[in-house]
């Protein structure tokens, strides 16, 4: 059974997210890895025994004809990085932004993703950057090769809900750059254009350290992601992923490319439930493909 959302899901999810303590609503398996019918999985900050809750806060066992289950995840969080923090000389090094590197028409370009990849002013992303001169400096670090790169911001905020930026990268003459993406085994993988199957394996190469992490897609839905400064951002199309034998991702992995076992690029890690040390910690993956099924054309140079 696929993870495709039933027609009534989005209205149900929006209604549930208005309830106190609810931070995410997903459509998927009741118990990850154990099969069974699909449920509306309601993510809450803290799971409380039904007997201790007032009647007005008890979640019905079925909503709009769909069976429900409640999952305690804490408060989903993600990194909040700003472009200013990234480019300040001697400032803190950020490892969670370089997703893909490609050579296109004789020039090097990097696909950068994560929270706050773009400048934030007054609590909002400065958008768009497409067509603007590539003058904003940005510093990158490739964990797999250990290489530090510099460049200029060429485009940003590729599409609503997709917080990506494209950087024109300066690669010195004679420097060999390994383009093969560890998670896919190729320099320009195909983008996954279909939803993941329930319990389908996925993998990503950590942005923080050269290590491969594997897990399985549990559900698909929407979540309110809390950033470090307390701001909330609602993502309407995310996969819930559980790791094999441990967390699928940890703080700092935002922007890591996630792939299926066929080497097709699914999307990027964008957040997770807290805290990091919980063994069954939920990770959230933002697909490259938008909910309508389209892929932003600016991403095409990075994929076949």
C-alpha positions as CSV (number, residue, x, y, z in Angstrom):
1,X,0.0,0.0,0.0
2,X,1.4,3.4,-1.0
3,X,1.6,6.4,1.2
4,X,-0.7,8.4,-1.0
5,X,-2.8,10.8,1.0
6,X,-6.6,10.3,1.1
7,X,-8.7,13.2,-0.3
8,X,-9.9,14.3,3.2
9,X,-6.4,14.2,4.8
10,X,-5.3,17.8,4.4
11,X,-8.5,19.3,5.8
12,X,-8.3,16.8,8.7
13,X,-4.7,17.7,9.3
14,X,-5.2,21.4,9.4
15,X,-8.1,21.0,11.8
16,X,-6.0,18.7,14.1
17,X,-3.0,21.1,14.0
18,X,-5.1,23.8,15.7
19,X,-5.4,21.6,18.8
20,X,-3.0,22.3,21.7
21,X,0.0,20.1,21.7
22,X,-0.3,18.8,18.2
23,X,2.8,19.4,16.1
24,X,2.3,17.1,13.1
25,X,-0.3,15.0,11.2
26,X,0.8,12.1,9.0
27,X,-0.8,9.3,7.0
28,X,0.9,6.0,7.3
29,X,1.4,2.8,9.4
30,X,0.2,2.6,13.0
31,X,3.4,0.8,14.0
32,X,6.5,1.4,11.9
33,X,7.9,-1.9,10.5
34,X,4.9,-3.9,11.6
35,X,2.6,-3.3,8.7
36,X,-1.2,-3.1,9.3
37,X,-3.7,-0.6,8.0
38,X,-2.8,3.0,7.4
39,X,-3.8,5.5,10.1
40,X,-3.8,9.2,10.7
41,X,-0.7,9.5,12.9
42,X,-1.1,12.5,15.1
43,X,2.3,13.8,16.4
44,X,2.1,15.5,19.8
45,X,4.6,17.1,22.1
46,X,3.8,14.8,24.9
47,X,1.6,11.7,24.9
48,X,-0.8,11.7,27.9
49,X,-2.9,8.8,29.1
50,X,-6.5,9.1,27.9
51,X,-7.8,8.7,31.4
52,X,-5.9,11.9,32.5
53,X,-7.2,14.1,29.7
54,X,-10.3,16.2,29.7
55,X,-13.0,14.9,27.3
56,X,-12.4,17.9,25.0
57,X,-8.8,16.9,24.4
58,X,-9.2,13.2,23.8
59,X,-8.5,12.2,20.2
60,X,-11.3,10.2,18.6
61,X,-10.4,6.6,17.6
62,X,-11.7,7.5,14.1
63,X,-11.7,10.8,12.3
64,X,-13.6,11.3,9.1
65,X,-13.8,7.5,8.9
66,X,-10.0,7.1,9.2
67,X,-8.4,5.2,12.2
68,X,-6.1,7.3,14.4
69,X,-3.1,6.8,16.6
70,X,-1.1,9.3,18.7
71,X,2.7,9.5,18.6
72,X,4.7,11.5,21.2
73,X,7.6,13.2,19.4
74,X,8.5,16.1,21.6
75,X,8.8,19.3,19.6
76,X,10.1,18.9,16.0
77,X,13.1,21.1,15.5
78,X,15.6,22.2,12.9
79,X,18.7,24.4,12.6
80,X,18.2,28.0,12.1
81,X,21.2,29.3,10.1
82,X,21.5,32.7,8.4
83,X,23.6,33.7,5.5
84,X,25.3,36.3,7.6
85,X,26.4,33.6,10.0
86,X,27.8,31.6,7.1
87,X,30.0,34.2,5.6
88,X,31.4,36.1,8.5
89,X,35.2,35.7,8.5
90,X,36.2,33.5,11.4
91,X,32.6,32.7,12.1
92,X,31.1,29.4,13.0
93,X,31.6,26.7,10.3
94,X,28.3,25.2,9.0
95,X,28.3,21.7,7.7
96,X,24.7,21.2,6.9
97,X,24.2,23.2,3.7
98,X,26.1,21.6,0.7
99,X,23.7,19.1,-0.8
100,X,25.0,18.7,-4.4
101,X,27.9,19.9,-6.5
102,X,27.8,19.9,-10.3
103,X,29.7,21.3,-13.3
104,X,27.4,22.9,-15.8
105,X,28.3,24.7,-19.0
106,X,31.9,25.1,-17.8
107,X,31.1,26.5,-14.4
108,X,30.7,24.9,-11.0
109,X,27.4,25.2,-9.1
110,X,26.4,24.0,-5.7
111,X,22.9,23.2,-4.5
112,X,22.6,24.5,-0.9
113,X,19.8,23.6,1.4
114,X,18.8,23.7,5.1
115,X,17.2,26.2,7.4
116,X,18.0,29.8,6.9
117,X,20.2,29.2,3.8
118,X,18.9,32.5,2.6
119,X,19.0,35.9,4.4
120,X,16.3,36.5,7.0
121,X,15.1,40.0,7.7
122,X,12.3,40.8,10.0
123,X,11.6,37.1,10.6
124,X,11.0,36.4,6.8
125,X,13.1,35.0,4.0
126,X,14.4,37.5,1.5
127,X,13.0,36.2,-1.7
128,X,13.5,35.8,-4.6
129,X,17.2,35.8,-5.6
130,X,16.6,34.5,-9.2
131,X,18.0,36.9,-11.8
132,X,19.9,39.0,-9.2
133,X,23.7,39.4,-9.6
134,X,25.7,36.6,-8.0
135,X,27.4,38.9,-5.5
136,X,26.4,37.5,-2.0
137,X,29.5,35.6,-0.8
138,X,29.0,32.2,0.8
139,X,31.4,29.7,2.4
140,X,30.9,25.9,1.9
141,X,32.5,22.8,3.3
142,X,32.3,19.4,1.7
143,X,32.3,16.8,4.4
144,X,33.0,13.8,2.2
145,X,36.2,15.3,0.7
146,X,37.1,17.7,3.5
147,X,37.3,20.5,1.0
148,X,36.4,24.1,1.8
149,X,34.9,26.2,-1.1
150,X,33.8,29.7,-1.6
151,X,31.3,31.2,-4.0
152,X,28.5,33.7,-4.6
153,X,24.7,33.3,-4.2
154,X,23.1,33.0,-7.6
155,X,19.5,32.0,-6.8
156,X,17.4,31.3,-3.8
157,X,14.0,30.2,-2.4
158,X,13.5,27.9,-5.5
159,X,9.8,27.4,-4.7
160,X,7.4,27.9,-1.8
161,X,8.2,25.4,0.9
162,X,11.5,24.5,-0.8
163,X,14.3,26.4,1.0
164,X,17.1,25.9,-1.5
165,X,19.8,28.2,-2.9
166,X,22.2,27.9,-5.9
167,X,25.8,29.1,-5.5
168,X,28.3,29.8,-8.2
169,X,31.4,28.1,-6.8
170,X,35.0,29.1,-7.2
171,X,37.1,25.9,-7.8
172,X,40.8,26.7,-8.3
173,X,42.5,25.5,-11.5
174,X,44.1,22.1,-11.0
175,X,42.0,21.1,-8.0
176,X,40.3,17.7,-8.4
177,X,36.7,17.7,-7.1
178,X,34.9,14.4,-6.5
179,X,31.4,14.9,-7.8
180,X,30.0,11.4,-6.9
181,X,27.4,11.7,-4.3
182,X,28.0,9.1,-1.6
183,X,24.2,8.5,-1.0
184,X,23.5,7.8,-4.7
185,X,26.8,6.6,-6.2
186,X,26.5,9.0,-9.1
187,X,27.3,12.7,-9.9
188,X,23.8,13.5,-11.3
189,X,21.2,11.1,-9.9
190,X,17.6,10.9,-11.0
191,X,15.0,12.6,-8.9
192,X,12.4,10.3,-7.4
193,X,9.1,11.4,-9.0
194,X,6.8,9.0,-7.1
195,X,5.9,8.8,-3.4
196,X,7.9,6.3,-1.3
197,X,6.3,3.1,-0.5
198,X,5.4,2.5,3.1
199,X,8.4,0.9,5.0
200,X,10.6,1.5,1.9
201,X,14.3,1.8,2.8
202,X,16.1,5.2,2.3
203,X,19.6,6.4,3.1
204,X,21.5,9.6,3.5
205,X,25.1,10.6,4.0
206,X,25.4,12.7,7.2
207,X,26.3,16.4,6.7
208,X,28.2,16.3,10.0
209,X,30.4,13.3,9.6
210,X,31.3,10.8,6.8
211,X,28.7,8.2,7.8
212,X,25.8,6.6,6.0
213,X,22.5,6.4,7.8
214,X,19.7,4.0,6.7
215,X,16.0,4.0,7.6
216,X,12.5,3.4,6.4
217,X,9.7,5.7,5.3
218,X,6.9,5.5,7.8
219,X,4.3,8.1,6.7
220,X,3.8,11.3,4.7
221,X,2.1,14.5,6.0
222,X,2.7,17.9,7.5
223,X,4.5,19.2,10.5
224,X,5.1,22.5,12.4
225,X,8.9,22.7,12.6
226,X,10.3,24.9,15.4
227,X,13.5,26.8,14.6
228,X,16.1,27.7,17.2
229,X,14.8,31.2,17.7
230,X,11.3,29.9,18.4
231,X,9.8,30.7,15.0
232,X,7.4,28.0,13.5
233,X,7.3,27.0,9.8
234,X,4.7,24.6,8.5
235,X,5.8,22.1,5.9
236,X,2.9,20.5,4.0
237,X,4.7,17.6,2.3
238,X,7.2,15.7,4.4
239,X,8.2,12.1,4.9
240,X,8.4,10.7,8.4
241,X,11.5,8.4,8.5
242,X,12.6,6.0,11.3
243,X,16.2,4.9,11.4
244,X,17.4,1.3,11.3
245,X,18.7,0.5,14.8
246,X,19.1,4.2,15.8
247,X,18.1,7.7,14.7
248,X,18.1,8.3,11.0
249,X,19.5,11.9,11.5
250,X,20.7,14.2,14.2
251,X,21.0,18.0,14.7
252,X,23.3,19.4,11.9
253,X,22.1,16.9,9.2
254,X,19.7,19.4,7.7
255,X,20.4,19.6,4.0
256,X,21.7,16.0,3.6
257,X,20.6,14.4,0.4
258,X,18.3,11.4,0.9
259,X,18.1,8.6,-1.7
260,X,16.2,5.4,-2.2
261,X,18.1,2.1,-2.7
262,X,17.9,2.5,-6.5
263,X,20.1,5.7,-6.2
264,X,17.3,8.1,-7.0
265,X,17.3,11.4,-5.0
266,X,14.2,11.7,-2.8
267,X,14.9,15.0,-1.0
268,X,16.8,16.4,2.0
269,X,16.7,16.0,5.7
270,X,15.0,19.1,7.1
271,X,14.4,18.3,10.8
272,X,13.5,15.8,13.5
273,X,11.8,15.3,16.8
274,X,13.7,16.1,19.9
275,X,15.9,15.2,21.7
276,X,18.6,13.6,19.5
277,X,19.4,10.7,21.8
278,X,15.9,9.0,21.6
279,X,16.5,5.7,19.8
280,X,13.2,5.9,17.8
281,X,13.6,9.6,17.0
282,X,11.5,10.7,14.1
283,X,13.3,12.4,11.1
284,X,11.6,14.6,8.5
285,X,12.6,14.6,4.9
286,X,11.5,17.3,2.4
287,X,11.0,15.9,-1.1
288,X,12.5,17.6,-4.2
289,X,9.2,17.0,-5.9
290,X,6.5,19.5,-4.9
291,X,3.1,18.3,-3.7
292,X,1.6,19.0,-7.2
293,X,4.2,16.6,-8.7
294,X,6.5,19.2,-10.3
295,X,10.2,19.7,-9.8
296,X,11.6,23.3,-9.8
297,X,13.4,23.8,-13.2
298,X,16.4,25.4,-11.4
299,X,17.2,22.0,-9.8
300,X,17.5,20.2,-13.2
301,X,21.2,20.9,-13.7
302,X,22.0,18.9,-10.6
303,X,20.1,15.8,-11.7
304,X,19.7,13.6,-14.8
